[in-house]
Amino acid sequence: QVQLVESGGGLVQAGGSLRLSCVASGRTFSGSAMGWFRQAPGKERAFVAAISWSGSTTYYADSVKGRFTISRDNAKNTVYLQMNSLEPEDTAVYYCAADSLHSAVVTTTPSRYDYWGQGTQVTVSS
C-alpha cells in the first residue's frame, strides 16, 4: 500500500512559480515510478511528468517541457514538481501517482498508476 499526499498548490500570477510536493508512505515507494497528472474543469485527467525510481529517467508532456521539472528524494519519500513560467492554461487540480509495478520505466498512461493522491489546486491568474 502507498498513500500519497500532495501539497504546494495555490494561486499565482502568470509568469510565476510554484513547487508541488508529494509525500509517500509505505514501502512500495522505494520501487515505484512516479508521475504527476492534472485535471482542469470539464477536461480529462492529463499527463504532466514522470520519473523513474532512480531519477535517471524523466518524461514530460510537450505543454510543460522546459517549464516544469520533476524530481524525487527517495530518502524523504517525496517527489516534487517545480513549475516555472506558469500560464493560465496550467490551472488545474494536480495529482501525484505511483506506478508500484514498475520502477525504471515511466509511462504517460493513467491506468498504469495504481496509487493516487487527493490532488492540490493550482490556479494561475492572467
N, C-alpha and C positions, 0 to 999 in steps of 0.2 A: 504494500500500500504506500502511496505517496500522497501527501497533502501539500497543496501549493497555495501560497498567499502572496498576492501582488500588492504593491504599494508604489507611491510616487506620482500618481496621476494628479491632474489639476487643470486649472485654467491658465493659459499662457497666450501672449500675443503672437501673431505671425512673425516668424523670424527668430523666435525664442527657442529655448531648450528645456527638456525635461529628462530625467533619468528614472526609468521604471526598475523596480526590483521585484524579484520573485524568490521567496524563501521556501525551500522544500524540506519536508520532514519525511523520514523513512529511509530505509537502506537502499531502496531502488534508485534513488537519485544518483548514486555513485556509478550506475551503469546505464544511465539514460541520456539519450539525446534530448535536447530541449528546444522548444520553439515559442515564438510569440505570434499571436494572431490578433486581428482586430475586427470589430463589427460595428458598422455605422448604422444609424436608424434606417430601417427599410431595406437593408442590404444583407447579403450572406456574409458569414464569417470568412475573412480573407487572411491568407498567409502574409506574415511580415518578415520574419527572420528565424533562422535555426542554427544550432551549434551542436557539434558532436561532444561526446563525453570529455575528450581531451582538450577541446577548444581548437584543435588544429584545422577543423573544417567548419566553415560558416557559409551561409547562403542567404540571400536577400531577395525580396520582391523588387522588381525593377522600379517601382514607385518610391522606394525608400533608399535605394542604393546610393551611397555617397553621402547620405544624411544621417542614417541610423547605424549604430554599431551594437552588435550583440556580443556579450562576453559572459564568462562564468568564473566563480570562485568555488571550487569544489570543497575546499576546507570550510567554507561557510555555507555550503549547500544553497548557494544563491546564483541566480542568473540575472543579468542586467540587460536593459535596452536603453542605450544612450540615444536620445532623439534631438538632433540639431536642425536648425533652419526649418522649423515646423511651419506647416501650411494649414489653412482652414480645412483642406481635404483630409488631413490626418485626424480630424475629430472622430472619435470612436471609443468604444469600450475595448480595452486591450486585455487579452488573456494570455496567461502563461500556460504551457502544456508540456507534458513529459511523455516521451516515447520509451517506455521501460523495456521494450523488447529489442531495441537497437541502440547501440552506443556510438558506433563510428559512422553510421550512415544517417544523413539528415534528409528530411522529406518535407514537402510543402502540403501534403495531404492531411487534412484534419482527422480523418478516420484512423490514421496510424498512431495518433496520440491517445493514450489510454487514461491519462490523468489531466485534469484541468483545474485552474484556479477560478475564483469567483469573478475576476475582472476588476479593472480600475479604469475610471473615466478620464479621458484626455479630451479637453476642449481647447481648440485654437481659434482665437478671435482675429478677425481681419482688421 
